[in-house]
Amino acid sequence: MARKRHDPAQRRAREAARRIAAAERIGPRPKRTLRPRKSATLYDLNPPGTFYRDWARPTVPQGMNGAGPLDVVVAHFGPDSGEADTMKTLLAYAEIYGQQIPVDAARHLETLARLSGMAAEAAAAQNISEDEAVESLHSLHAQGLLLVDDDGSVWLTVPPGTPYSAPDGGWAFVEKRMNAPKEPVAALDSP
């Protein structure tokens, strides 16, 4: 028995007609809803160095249901206490960094930015306040684009897993943005 010969052009034409008929029957394809990309926090990126060993997470003690961390601290120490100011700072950092906060690195970055004049320069160049410039630096830090090196200097970095990360897929330290202070600074050494 002889095999039928199939013409590829006729086959393609039949397939195209079938697709057109199905599209008319079903209607246009619905647009895909874009899923928001889960952004990795600095904690998830696991930055290297001594400034990233300890992470803080503002929480409420057990048994204090319905109260926020600031409410608990104010009730225990008072609204004008140093502890309340520290908790306000931690909660401000939590808005930028997420649940896990690299307190040593964030505090060092902020103090160094103000002492070196980088925050003032950025504020003047962008016509914003110095506090907004510092917040912008914290935002870059939270994304892993700035890191504090072990010597205390601040580097422009590329996080791992991005197209321009290091060849081994790790962190790439690109450019030193702020030098570490040459002499100890009381604001950096205080607990």
N, C-alpha and C positions, 0 to 999 in steps of 0.2 A: 504494500500500500504506500502510495506516495504521500509525502508530507505536503501540507498546504504551505504555500509561500505567503508570508505576511509582509505587507509593504510598511516599512517604518513610518513613512509620511502619513499614510492613512491612520495608522495607530496613534500617532501624535495628534492628528486632527480629531479623532474620536475622543481622546483623552481631554483635549482642550474644550470640546463641546460639552463633555460630561461635567467639567469643572464650572463652565459658564452656567449650565442648567442648575447645578447645585448652588452656586452663588445666588442665582435669582430666587431659588426656592428658600434658601436659608436667610438671605439678606447679607448686608455687609458685616465684616468681622468687627466685633466690639473693640474699642480702643483699650489697650492694656493700661491698667492703673499702675503707675509707678510706685514701687515700694520705697519708702525712705531708707536710705543706706544707714546701717547701724554704724555710727561713728565710734571709733575706738578711743577710749579715754587714755590719758597718759599712763594711768595704772596698767591698763591692758597692754600698752606698748612695752612695758617693762624696761624703762631706761636704765642705762648702766651708771654706776658710780655711788659714792658714799652718801650723796645728798638724797638718794632715792631708796634708801634702805628702810626708813620709817615712814609710814603712811598713817594719817589720822582720819577718823571718820566720826563726825559729830553725831552722837546718838543720845537717846533719852534713857536714863536708868530704868530698870524693871520696876513695875508698880506705879509708874507715872504716866498712865494712859491718857491720851488726849493733850498732853503738854508737849511743846516743842523744846528743843535743847536750850534755846535762849531763855524761855520761860522758867525752866528748871534752875538755870544758873542765876537768873535775876532773883528768883524766890529764895535761893540759898545764900547768895553773896551780896545781893543788892544791885540796883540798876547802875550805880556809878562805880562799881568795883572794876578792878583790872581783869578779873575773870570774865565779867560780862563783856568788856571790850574785846578780850581774846575770843570769846564765843562769837561775837559779831563779825570779827575778822574771819574766823573759820567758816561761818555760814556764807560770807561773801566769797571766800575761796571756793566753797562747795558749789556755788552757782556757776563758777567758771570751770573748775576741774572735775566736777562730778562727785560721787560719794567718797572716793578715796582721794585724799589731799596730801601731796608731798610738802608738808609744812616747812621743813628745813630749806628745801629748794625754793619754794615760793617766797618765804620770808627773805632769804638771801637775795633772790632776784629783785624783789621790790626795794630793799635797802640799797643794794648796789646801783640800781637804776636811778634812784634819787640822789645818792652820794656822788656818782660819777657825772651827773648832769645829763645823762642820756634821756631821761624822762622829760626834762625841761626842754631839751633840743627837739625831741619828737613833738612835744606839745606846741612849741613855737612854729615848727615846720608845717604842722597840720592844722593849726589854728584851733586847738582843743586845750582843755585844762590838763594839768600835770597828772591828776588822778585818772583821767580818761586815758592818757598815754600809758600809765602804769597798768591799767586794766587791759589795754591792748597788748602789752608785753605778756601779761599773764595768759591772755587768750592764745597767743602764739606758743607760749610754754605748754599750755594744756593740750595743744595739738601735736606737741613734740617737735616743733620747729625751732625752739630755743631750749637748750639744756645747760645746766650748771655742771661744769667739769669738777673733778675731785680737787683741783687747786683753787676753786672758787671763781674761775673765769666763766663767762657766759658765751656759749657758742651757738651759731646758726647751724642747725642740724637737719638731716633728712631722716625721717623715721624708717624703720625696717618695713619691707613689703611694699615699698613704693618704687616707681620706675627709676629714680635716681639714688636709691639707697646703696649702701656699700656692696661690692661684688659678692660678698658672702651672705648677703641678705640682712646684714646687721645695720646698726646706726652709722651714718656718715656725718662726721664732724667737718663742716664746710669752712666756716670762717669765724674767728674769734671776734665777738661783738663788744664785750666788756672785759677788761683785764681784772684780775683779782686784786684786791687792795694789797699794797706792799707791806703795810704795817697793820697790826690787829685793830679792828674797829669795834668800839664798845657796842654799837648797835647790832653788830653781827654776832658778838660773843654772848650777849645776854640770853638768858633762858626763855 
